[in-house]
Amino acid sequence: MTRLISSATGLLISTVIMAQQAIWGVPQFINPEINHDNTVTFRLYAPDAHSVYVDGDFIPITTTIASNGKEIKTRRPGMMKKGEDGIWVYTTPDPVAPELYSYRLNVDGLTITDPGNVFQIRDVGTVMNVFLVDGDNADYYKVSDTPHGTVSKVWYHSPTLGTDRRMTVYTPAGYEKGDKHYPVLYLLHGMGGDENSWSELGRAAQILDNMIASGEVQPMIVVMPNGNVDMQGAPGETSLGFQAPTIQLPSTWNGMFETHFPDIVEFVDSTYRTIPEKSHRAIAGLSMGGFHSMQISKEYPDMFDYVGLFSASVVPLEIKDSPIYRDFDRKLATQFAKHPRLYWIAIGKDDFLYQTNVDFRKKLDAATYPYEYYENTDGHIWRNWRIYLTKFLPRLFR
């Protein structure tokens, strides 16, 4: 027995030593480091590597002209330089504007996450590191010393689909202790995303906490459902186990999500203290979620008074044989005849969906349907969608 105890003790000590080596066995440094002038320095301890690059959305887009005269927009990764201590270093040549950024490293041709930065996030099937440069709009994305709302992962039953599904729900600070009823924003993700996307990648809870506390935004409930009806919830968080995330889902564009959406609204109205009226409901989404918002709002014209299309896939074609997508122009006319309080469209100039949004706005203009439009730079990225959310929220429920 003594020998067994000694062996177990030795194994425990060995494990502790290995854990301590993981802490102390490599150089310690701040990574990435936001410098006093808002340049950013990245470091990687890789003494045996031959080449290391850092790539992310903090790198400005450069435009070159091809031989055929066509513009080519690219981001050129930052080349890190190796020091005698085996640490590779790269500092951005210019200050980085305030924002939440994502990045990855490439070591000898292999793309990896940064082992020196524990802050990571998943977008569909890609895991990236993140860092925040303080100031301006980025301050909305921080956890501040303000009252905080509650983020819940909630299961609901859909009679239309015949299955249980999951959503993320934000309730504002004080909801649990009061009896007040609130307006509701339904906030939809893009293709390949899930009910975690807006709360994790979009920093929706932090944005709402900060903007409600400052008085810029009305207190509201925000419902973030899963827009992929083939999935009950986010990958790894359902009975399917650790199924790999993918955008290749068969029911993405067949109208089933739009058809079952009243199930979500009915569940929310029966579960939470909502104001169950059109004037106190909004729907918005990015990319595929923008497409869903466009289709759902015209399909149920008495359900939502506020509509937001963020970098939306707005092609109103009857892409599938579904009644949801038929008679688009007639349904759109019915929607605007009921005078929605806000129809808000936003997109970046470098977005691959930019021209389709131009065409959609021409359709609205030709019919003299009122809408508001916000345009900025950059493309189909979370940086823009967070900005759009901060612009859209203050317009709601006034």
N, C-alpha and C positions, 0 to 999 in steps of 0.2 A: 504493500500500500504506500509506503514511504517513497519507493522508487517511482510509482505512478504519479504521486503528487509532485515529485521533483521534476518529472518529465513535463507535466502540465504547466508547472510554474515556468520552466525553461521556455516552453512554447509561447507563453503569454509575454515573457520578457522579450523574446525575439520579435514578436508581433509589435510590441510597443516601440522597440528600437527601430524597426522598419518604418513605422508611422512617423517617428521622430526624424528619421532620415529624409522622409518625404517633405518634412517641414524645413529642415536645416541643411539638407545636403546639396542645395542648389543656391545660386546667388539670389538675394532678395532685393527687389526693386519695385517701384510703383509702375504699374503697366495697365493701360497706357497712361502717360502722365500729361495732364493738361497744364501747359506752361503759363507763366504770368501774362504773356502776350497772346494767349489762345492758340499758339501753335501746339501741336500734339506730338509727343514722342512715344514711339513703340519700341519695345525691347524683346528679344528672345535669346535665351541661353541655348545655343546649339553649336558647340565647339567643332563638331565633325561635319556640319553642313557645308555645302559649296555655294548655294545661292538661296536667298530668302527674300520674299516680296510680301508686302501688305496691300490688301485690296479691300475697298469698302465704299460705301456711299458718301463718305466724307471727301473723296477725291473728286475734284471738279470734272465735269464733262468737257472734253475737247472735241472740236469739230474740224475735220479735214475734208478736202475736196478730192474725190476719186477722179480717175482719168476720164470717166464719162460725165463729169460735172456733178455727180450726185454727192450730197453731204453724207459723211459718215461720222456718227457720234460715238465716242468711246471714252472709257476711263482708263488711264494708264496707271497700273499698280506702282506703288512706291518701292524702290529698290533699297533694301536694308544693307548696311555695311558692317562688316565683322571687325570687332576689336580684338586686341591681344588676349583679353580675358575670356574670349569665346562668346561674348554677348554681341548679337546683331542689333543695330540701332537704325531707326529712321525717324526723322523729324519733318513734319510737313513744311514746305517752303513758305507757306502763307498761313496767317491765322485762320482757324476753322470757325465758321459762324455758329452761334448757339443752336444746338439741336441734339437730338438723340440719334446716334449713328451706329451702324453695324459694320463689322469687318471680319475677314479671315486672313490667314497666313498661307503662303505657299513655300514649302521647304523642299528644294531639289525636285520640283515638279509635283509634289504631293500637297493638296490643299487640306489644311487642318484648322481647328480652332486654336486660339491662343492659350497655351497652358498657364501663362502668367496672369490671366484675367478670368476670374471665376464667374463673371456675369455673362451668361449666355441665354440665347432665346432661339426657339424653333419657328421657322416659317415654312409650312408644308413639310418637305423632307430635308430641309437645309438647316443646320445648326450654326449660328453665328455668335460672335462676341459683340457686346454693346458697350458704349461709353456715352457720357453726357457732357456737353459743353454748356455751362450755365449761361443764363441771360435770355432776354426777349421771350419768344414763344416757348423756348425750352423750359422755362420756369414752371409752365403749366404741367410738365411731365414729371416733376419732382414730387416726392412725398414731403409736404410742408406741414408746419405746425398749425394746422387748421382742423376743424371737425371733419371726421372721416365717415364716409358711407360704408356700406357692407356689400361685399361681392360674394354671391352664393352660386353654387353649381346645383341646378334644380332639374329634377326629372319630371316629365309630364307625359300624359298618355294622349296619343293622337288617334281618335276614332277613324279618321280618314285613311291613315296609313296602317292602322291596326297594330301599332307598336309603341313602346315607350321610347322617349327621346330626351336628350339633355340640352339645357340652355344655361347661359350665364346671366344672372340678374344683379344689377346694381340698384340698391335702395339708398337714398340720401341720408346723411347724418340726422339722427333723431327719429328715423322712421319707426324703430322698434318701440319707442317709448311714447309715441303719440297716437292720435286718432285721425290725423289729417289725411285727405285723399290727394293723390298726385297725378299729374299728366304722365304719359308714357312715350318714350322714344324707342322704336324698334330699330336696332343697329345691326346691319348685315355685313358679313365678311365676303371675301373674294374667292375665286376658284381655288380649291385645294386647302382653303382655310377651314376653320371650325369654330365652335362656340368659345374657344379660348383666345382667338385671334385679336379681337378688339381690346380685351382686358390685358393681354400680355404685350403684343406688338404695338397696339394702338394707344396704350397707357390711358385707356378711357376712364378708369376709376380716379386716377390722379388728376386728369383734366377736369373731371366733374367736381371732385372735391375742391380744387383750387378756384374754379370759376364760380361755383355756387357760393363759396366762402367770401369771394370778392364782390358778390352781388351782380356779376355780369350775366349769370345764368340762373334761371328759375330752378328750384329744387324739382327733381323729376326721378321717376323710375326709368331705368334703361334696360331693355331686354335684348340679349345677344344670342340668338338661336343658332343652331347648326343648319346651314343651308344645303347640305348634301343629304338628301333623303335616303340614300343607300347606307348612311352611317347613323347609328344612334347617337354618337357623340364623338369626341376627339379621339384620335388614334391612341391606343394604350389605356383608354379610360372607359372601355365598354367590355361586354362579355366576349368580344372578338380577340381580346388580349393585345399583344404587341404587333398588331398588323401594321405594315409599313404605310406611311402617309403617301397619298398619290392624288393627282388631279384627274386621273383616268377613271371617272365614276360614271356609270351608265345612265343615271337619272338626273344629271345636272341640268339638262335643258329640255326636259320633257313635260314641264308644267306641273309636276307633282308637288314641288315645294310651294308654289303659288297656290295650288288647289287646297293644300292642307293648312295654309296660313291662318285662316279663321280659327282653327283648333288652338293655335298659340294664343291668339287674342282672347278667346274665351277662357282659356286656362288662366291667363294673367289677370283678367278682370275678376275672375272668381276666387283667386288666391291672394291677390294684393289689393291694397286700398287705392284703387285707381279712380280716375274720373272717366267713365266709359262713354265718352262722346268724341265725335270726329274732331271737334275744336281742341281737344286735349290729347290727341294722338299724332305722332310723327313717325315717319319711316325714312331711313336713309341707308345707303350702303356703298361699298367700294367695288369697282370692277363688276364681277358677277353679281355681287350684292346690289350694285347700282341697277343692273338689269332687272334683278328681282324686285327692287323698290319701284322701278318704273312700271313693271307689269302688275305687281300687286296693287299699287295705288290706282291704276286705271281699271283694274278688274273689280275692285271694291271701292267705288268712288265716294261712298258715304262713310268710309272707315278712317281716312287720314286727311288732315287739313294741311300737313306740312310734309314735303317730299324733298329729299336730298340725294342727288346723284353725284358721287365722287369718282372721277375717272371711270365713268360707267360704260359698260358695254351696251350702248343704246340702240344697236341695230334692231329696228322693230319688225324684222322679217318673221314670217310664219315658219320658223326654222324646224319645227316638229309638228306632227299631226296632233295637236292638242287644242282644245277649245280655248285655252288660256291665251294663245297667240293669234287667234283668228280675229278679224275685224278690228285690227289695232286702231286705225284712224277713227272709226266710229266710237270706240270705247274711250279714246283719248278726248274726243270732242265732248262726250258725256261728262268725263272727269272735269274738264275746264268749264263746262257749263254750270257746274256746281261750285265754282269759284274757290278753289283751294287757296288758303291764305299765303302759302309760300311754295314755290316750285324753284328749287335752287340747284344749279349745275356748276360743277367746278372741275377743272382739269389743268394739267401742266402742258406747256408748249412742246415738250419733248416726249409726251406720252404717245405710245403707238396707237392709241384710240382717239387721238386728237381730231383727226379728220372726220371720223364718224360722229363725234360730238358737234363739230361744225355743221355737218349735214342735218343732224337732229335739230339743232337750233334754227336752221333755215326752215325746217318743217314747222316749228313752233311760231316763227316769225310770220310765215306765210298765212298761218291761221289766226294771227294776232293773239296767240295765247300768251299771257303774261308770265314771265319767269325772271329770275335774277341769275347773273353769271359772274363767276370768279375764275380768273386765269392767273397762273403763276409759272415759274420755270420748272425744270426737271420733269421726270417722267412718271412711270407707273411704280411708285415706291411708297413705303410707309411714311416716309418723311412728309410727303404731300398729304396723305390721308389724315395724319394727325393734325396738320395745319387746317385742313378743311373742316375737321370736327370742331376745332376751336372757333372757326368763323361761323359755322352753322348753328351751334348750340345757343348763342346769345339771341338768335332770331326767333326762337321757339317760345310759344305759349305766352306771348306778350299781350 
